Amino acid sequence: MENSPALPEFLAKAELLKQGAEARVYRAVFLGKTTIVKERFPKRYRHPVLDEKLTHRRTVQEVRSILRCRKAGISAPVVYFVDYTSHCIFLEEIVGSVTVRDHITSCQQSEPRPQRELEQLAERVGHILAKMHDEDVVHGDLTTSNMLLRCSKEKAESDLVLIDFGLSYISALPEDKGVDLYVLEKAFLSTHPNTEALFEKLLKSYTVSSKKSSAVIKKLDEVRLRGRKRSMVG
């Protein structure tokens, strides 16, 4: 695998899971382990030199963000291997997991609704995002689909894993972290209707858990205001 020419052959045998605007995602076996391979492909509409620079930078940023999170004790996929020539990242597959999106939907549909369980989950998400932002990692695409709950035999509580760092970058700016939370808020409330109180629990947990939360929450309020003005203007 050191030589990139072997990679197309390897990917041809892999299972294509999805293709987005930025990358193709495969499932394959690498070094005897079930692996998720993310391949960023060239954009024909961009100048080749510019495209290569941007794609390389995105790949570097994604790997850096994952490694920084893991170093801080935040659950994220293990990076097995990176091929910077073909812009491929080989990642651990999070087996035995369910998205936070599906888990919340399932809880909302069950009777009686396990409200306290949902509140505890929201608090855990807030705590982990605070930890991530304190490490100056901005995810860039926070949704409940990009968070997984992995069942653990060792622990009674399932593990909360952050995934899909494709738009992530390193930034200490409260503005960037505020926008990160705003993206999550919009996604959270549109995916899970009538959960405003639940999201407030998440934000309270974030505020208590982060050393830098006051400036971030202030920026979040400013971003919300800008968003409301835009929607009023149309």
C-alpha positions, 0 to 999 in steps of 0.5 A: 500500500506504500505505492499509490498505484496499488490503491485503485485496485484495492478500492475496486474490491472495496464496498462503496457505501456512499458518494458525496460532493467531496468524497467517496466512502468505502468499506474494506478489510485493511491489515485484517480489520474492517475499515472505512476508507474515505477517498477525496477525488479530484474536482474537474471544475477546479484548476488542477494545482489549486484542487490538489492544494485544497484537497491536500489541506482538507485531508491534513485538517481532517486527520489532525482534528481526529488525532487531536480529539483522540489525544484529548480523550474524545471518542473518534475513529482510529486513523489506521493509515493516510495516503496523501498522494491519493487523499485517502484516509483509512479509519476504524469502522465503529461497529455495533453503533447507532446514530444519535439521530436514530436514537433520539427518533426512537426514544421520541416514538416510544411510550412512555418517552424516556425524557430523562434519558434524552436529557442525559444524552443532550448533557453528554453531547454538550460536555463532549463538544465543550471538550472538543472546542477547548482543544480548538477543534471546530467540527464544521458539520455538527449534526446528530447523524455525525455522532454515534452511540457505540455499545460497550461490554465494559461500560453500562453507558454507551460510548459517544463517538464523533465522526465525519471531520471532513469540514473540520479545522483548528481555530481558537476563535469564539466566532468559529465555535459559535457558528459550529454550535449554530449549525448543530442547533439548526440541524438538531431542531429541524431533524428533531421537532419540539426539542428546544428544551433538550437543546437548551440542556445541551447548551447548559452542559456545554457552558458548564463544561467549557473553560471558554464558553462565555465568549462562544455563547456570546458569539452564538447569540450574535450568529442567531441574530444575523440568521434571524435578520437574514430570514426576515429580509428573505 
